[in-house]
Amino acid sequence: MKTGPVLGIEGTAWNLSAALFDEDLIKLVSNPYKPIQGGIHPREAAQHHAAVVTSVIEEVLENNPRPVAIAFSQGPGLGPCLRIVGTAARALALSLNVPLIGVNHCVAHVEIGRFASGFDDPIVLYASGANTQVLGYLQGRYRIFGETLDIGIGNAIDKFARSKGLPHPGGPEVERIAQNGTYIPLPYTVKGMDLAFSGLVSAAKDSPESLEDVCYSFQETAFAMCTEVTERALSQTGKDELILVGGVGMNKRLQEMLRLMCGERGAAFSVPISQYLGDNGAMIAYTGRVMMESGCTIPVEQSRINPSFRADQVNVTWRTEPDNKSTHAEENTARGAEAIVRFSDGSAAKIRTSKQYRHSELDRRLITERTRAEARLIVEARKAGVRTPIIRDISHDTIIMEHITGRKLRETLTPLLLEEAGRMVGKLHSAQIVHGDLTTCNFLVKDRKIWLIDFGLATTSAELEHRGVDVHVLFQVLESTSPESDVLKEAFIRGYREIMPQANDILEREHEIELRGRYL
């Protein structure tokens, strides 16, 4: 296909932006919608986009080469805004008689981050208003390893900011005020590689402490949650590069936390320049160009917008499968996201390590609480018939337990083993224990039997929601790592239904949780 500059038009939410991109950025023009008060009003934003889209595009094209293709943000986003962009892109493509390219907004954030960093195969933390996701490339798609279960980090900050009378967007003002604050405890909600912000927002809104302290603690808590789930993805995949993208990525404290975490792990870290972080036409134009070069254009009749367009729905034809990175640990030591495990004389000592990126008070609390809860719930799970290691000793940060030798379920995924895993989780949930981190790395296969390890995020609960999230974490991992995920999920469900009386209700709730992960 003919190469040359691609025009990209972005307008998923607040910013109407267009750019021309060839080998590098030629020109970028943005005209953001600014609400008089409160957050984004979709129809008002769409009216703004309709009023300025022609002038923005004309300014980009003035005195520049004619584009060889038109790329536009097809979704996810606010429907009224997407329709304005889609209509403009179709009209321009038809009038210039050039190909049309529908770009996934989330994938565009990832691709401009890869372009700006030069990284080949990174894990990506995408932190924006409506989205908080941890992504990585695997088997032809960008897989979502973890994400918010309720609202995006940017929307969470904005909701808190509005409650305190701060202007929109709230992020910059919260960051400024936080510089003079000190730490106070606020809710910290991590579930495997997923996270939730609603409890944090509610507590911050209602806190009687000073605004400076609440802003500081809101950032310390929310960004530590984001950093923790990102580190879990790095640990799970064995990748050694990390990119931060999205508008919230401009926050210096979030950048600092991720840089510290990567430094501890020996991973490379990059943040694009600010004009590439927020929603912008350059990311649409660049992604459109690499898509065009791999033949990813669409006819006008197939260019309908998709407000719930997931990154993992995109067939990524412009990338090749990376070389497999070794994730095997040293013979006598294994390192996870939050602990080091040392093996000796048939024992495994799990030592929770302090995290430089977390506030020291929060760090100490999490280490102590998680160590005590893990030891207790391992014992209770074993009483319920779940194969777990035998506990031999415990301190404030260390559990010494039986060393279970075996292969990770991730390395030997079969329907029979997933069915057995379903029965095991059924026993766990019947005992009102929620594991909290049901990844395929935390099931070990030994002598054709499955053992469950790493209860570091486990809790007790009889709530459908909590057990639904537990199952959702496992299903999400299967979807992000195996092309046979549907078969494996069905096998798990068969085993789970054998044991768990409330299985159908819990599985229905899991499906509801999955739908919440769509663009909010």
GIKA-V737301 format. One record per residue. N is the residue number from 1. RES is the residue in one letter. OMEGA is omega in whole degrees, -180 to 180 (NA if undefined). Layout:
# GIKA-V737301
n & res & omega
N & RES & OMEGA
N & RES & OMEGA
This chain:
# GIKA-V737301
n & res & omega
1 & M & -178
2 & K & 177
3 & T & -178
4 & G & -176
5 & P & 176
6 & V & 174
7 & L & 177
8 & G & 179
9 & I & -179
10 & E & 178
11 & G & -176
12 & T & -176
13 & A & -169
14 & W & -170
15 & N & 171
16 & L & -172
17 & S & 177
18 & A & -179
19 & A & 174
20 & L & -175
21 & F & 173
22 & D & 174
23 & E & 178
24 & D & 180
25 & L & 178
26 & I & 180
27 & K & 179
28 & L & 178
29 & V & 180
30 & S & 176
31 & N & -175
32 & P & 172
33 & Y & -178
34 & K & -179
35 & P & 179
36 & I & 176
37 & Q & 180
38 & G & -178
39 & G & -177
40 & I & 172
41 & H & -171
42 & P & -177
43 & R & 177
44 & E & 178
45 & A & 179
46 & A & 178
47 & Q & 176
48 & H & -179
49 & H & -180
50 & A & -177
51 & A & -172
52 & V & -171
53 & V & -179
54 & T & -178
55 & S & 178
56 & V & -179
57 & I & 179
58 & E & 180
59 & E & 179
60 & V & -175
61 & L & -176
62 & E & 178
63 & N & 179
64 & N & -179
65 & P & 178
66 & R & -180
67 & P & 178
68 & V & 177
69 & A & 178
70 & I & 177
71 & A & 179
72 & F & 178
73 & S & -176
74 & Q & -179
75 & G & -4
76 & P & 179
77 & G & 179
78 & L & -174
79 & G & -179
80 & P & 179
81 & C & 180
82 & L & -178
83 & R & 178
84 & I & -178
85 & V & -179
86 & G & 180
87 & T & 180
88 & A & -178
89 & A & 179
90 & R & -178
91 & A & -179
92 & L & 179
93 & A & 180
94 & L & -178
95 & S & 179
96 & L & -178
97 & N & 179
98 & V & -178
99 & P & 178
100 & L & -178
101 & I & 176
102 & G & -173
103 & V & 172
104 & N & -176
105 & H & -179
106 & C & 178
107 & V & 179
108 & A & 175
109 & H & -180
110 & V & -174
111 & E & 177
112 & I & 175
113 & G & 177
114 & R & 179
115 & F & -175
116 & A & -176
117 & S & -173
118 & G & 179
119 & F & -178
120 & D & -172
121 & D & -175
122 & P & 157
123 & I & -177
124 & V & 168
125 & L & -180
126 & Y & -175
127 & A & -178
128 & S & -180
129 & G & -174
130 & A & -174
131 & N & 166
132 & T & -175
133 & Q & 171
134 & V & -174
135 & L & 173
136 & G & -178
137 & Y & 178
138 & L & 174
139 & Q & 171
140 & G & 179
141 & R & 169
142 & Y & -177
143 & R & 179
144 & I & -178
145 & F & 179
146 & G & -179
147 & E & 175
148 & T & 177
149 & L & 179
150 & D & -178
151 & I & 178
152 & G & -177
153 & I & 180
154 & G & 177
155 & N & 177
156 & A & 179
157 & I & -179
158 & D & 179
159 & K & 177
160 & F & -178
161 & A & 180
162 & R & -180
163 & S & -180
164 & K & 177
165 & G & -180
166 & L & -176
167 & P & 177
168 & H & -6
169 & P & -173
170 & G & -173
171 & G & -178
172 & P & -179
173 & E & 176
174 & V & 179
175 & E & -180
176 & R & -178
177 & I & -177
178 & A & -178
179 & Q & -178
180 & N & -176
181 & G & 173
182 & T & -170
183 & Y & 167
184 & I & -178
185 & P & 175
186 & L & -177
187 & P & -178
188 & Y & -171
189 & T & 175
190 & V & -179
191 & K & -174
192 & G & 175
193 & M & 173
194 & D & -180
195 & L & -178
196 & A & -174
197 & F & -173
198 & S & 180
199 & G & 177
200 & L & -180
201 & V & -179
202 & S & -179
203 & A & -180
204 & A & 178
205 & K & -172
206 & D & -175
207 & S & 178
208 & P & -177
209 & E & -178
210 & S & -180
211 & L & 180
212 & E & -179
213 & D & -179
214 & V & 178
215 & C & 179
216 & Y & -175
217 & S & 175
218 & F & 179
219 & Q & -178
220 & E & -178
221 & T & -176
222 & A & -177
223 & F & 174
224 & A & 175
225 & M & 179
226 & C & -179
227 & T & 180
228 & E & -178
229 & V & 176
230 & T & 178
231 & E & 177
232 & R & 179
233 & A & 176
234 & L & 180
235 & S & -177
236 & Q & -173
237 & T & -176
238 & G & 178
239 & K & -175
240 & D & 175
241 & E & 180
242 & L & 174
243 & I & 172
244 & L & 179
245 & V & -179
246 & G & -174
247 & G & -180
248 & V & 177
249 & G & 177
250 & M & -177
251 & N & -175
252 & K & -180
253 & R & 176
254 & L & 177
255 & Q & -179
256 & E & 180
257 & M & -179
258 & L & 178
259 & R & 178
260 & L & 180
261 & M & 180
262 & C & 177
263 & G & 178
264 & E & -177
265 & R & -176
266 & G & 179
267 & A & 176
268 & A & -177
269 & F & 180
270 & S & 173
271 & V & 177
272 & P & 174
273 & I & -169
274 & S & -178
275 & Q & 177
276 & Y & -174
277 & L & 179
278 & G & 178
279 & D & -175
280 & N & -179
281 & G & -178
282 & A & -178
283 & M & 177
284 & I & -180
285 & A & -179
286 & Y & -180
287 & T & 176
288 & G & -179
289 & R & -179
290 & V & 175
291 & M & 179
292 & M & -178
293 & E & 177
294 & S & 175
295 & G & -176
296 & C & 173
297 & T & -178
298 & I & 172
299 & P & -177
300 & V & -177
301 & E & 178
302 & Q & -173
303 & S & 179
304 & R & 180
305 & I & -180
306 & N & -177
307 & P & -179
308 & S & -176
309 & F & -178
310 & R & 177
311 & A & -177
312 & D & 174
313 & Q & -175
314 & V & 174
315 & N & -173
316 & V & -176
317 & T & -174
318 & W & 178
319 & R & 174
320 & T & -178
321 & E & -180
322 & P & 174
323 & D & 178
324 & N & 177
325 & K & 180
326 & S & 177
327 & T & -180
328 & H & -180
329 & A & 175
330 & E & -171
331 & E & -174
332 & N & -178
333 & T & 173
334 & A & -180
335 & R & 174
336 & G & -178
337 & A & -175
338 & E & -176
339 & A & 170
340 & I & 179
341 & V & 179
342 & R & -176
343 & F & 179
344 & S & 174
345 & D & 176
346 & G & 179
347 & S & 174
348 & A & 178
349 & A & 179
350 & K & -175
351 & I & 177
352 & R & -176
353 & T & 177
354 & S & -180
355 & K & -180
356 & Q & -174
357 & Y & -178
358 & R & 173
359 & H & -171
360 & S & 180
361 & E & 177
362 & L & -178
363 & D & 180
364 & R & -179
365 & R & -179
366 & L & -180
367 & I & -178
368 & T & -178
369 & E & -177
370 & R & 180
371 & T & -180
372 & R & -179
373 & A & -179
374 & E & -179
375 & A & -179
376 & R & -175
377 & L & 172
378 & I & 179
379 & V & -179
380 & E & 179
381 & A & 179
382 & R & 178
383 & K & -179
384 & A & 177
385 & G & 178
386 & V & 178
387 & R & 179
388 & T & 176
389 & P & 176
390 & I & 180
391 & I & 180
392 & R & 179
393 & D & -179
394 & I & 170
395 & S & -175
396 & H & -178
397 & D & -173
398 & T & 171
399 & I & 175
400 & I & -174
401 & M & 177
402 & E & 178
403 & H & 178
404 & I & 177
405 & T & -180
406 & G & 179
407 & R & 175
408 & K & 178
409 & L & 179
410 & R & -176
411 & E & -176
412 & T & -177
413 & L & 175
414 & T & 178
415 & P & -179
416 & L & -180
417 & L & 178
418 & L & 176
419 & E & 177
420 & E & 176
421 & A & 177
422 & G & 178
423 & R & -179
424 & M & 179
425 & V & 175
426 & G & 177
427 & K & -179
428 & L & -178
429 & H & 176
430 & S & 177
431 & A & 179
432 & Q & 175
433 & I & 177
434 & V & -174
435 & H & 176
436 & G & -178
437 & D & -176
438 & L & 173
439 & T & -179
440 & T & 173
441 & C & -176
442 & N & 168
443 & F & 177
444 & L & -180
445 & V & -179
446 & K & -180
447 & D & 179
448 & R & 176
449 & K & -177
450 & I & 175
451 & W & 180
452 & L & -178
453 & I & 174
454 & D & 177
455 & F & -174
456 & G & 179
457 & L & -175
458 & A & 177
459 & T & 172
460 & T & -180
461 & S & 173
462 & A & -176
463 & E & 174
464 & L & -177
465 & E & -176
466 & H & 179
467 & R & 175
468 & G & 176
469 & V & 179
470 & D & 179
471 & V & -179
472 & H & 179
473 & V & 180
474 & L & -180
475 & F & -180
476 & Q & 178
477 & V & 179
478 & L & -179
479 & E & -175
480 & S & -175
481 & T & -175
482 & S & 175
483 & P & 179
484 & E & -173
485 & S & -179
486 & D & 179
487 & V & -179
488 & L & 178
489 & K & 178
490 & E & 178
491 & A & 177
492 & F & -178
493 & I & 178
494 & R & 180
495 & G & -179
496 & Y & -179
497 & R & 178
498 & E & -170
499 & I & -169
500 & M & -178
501 & P & -178
502 & Q & -173
503 & A & -176
504 & N & 178
505 & D & -179
506 & I & 179
507 & L & 175
508 & E & 177
509 & R & 177
510 & E & 179
511 & H & 177
512 & E & 179
513 & I & 178
514 & E & -179
515 & L & 178
516 & R & -179
517 & G & 176
518 & R & -176
519 & Y & -176
520 & L & NA
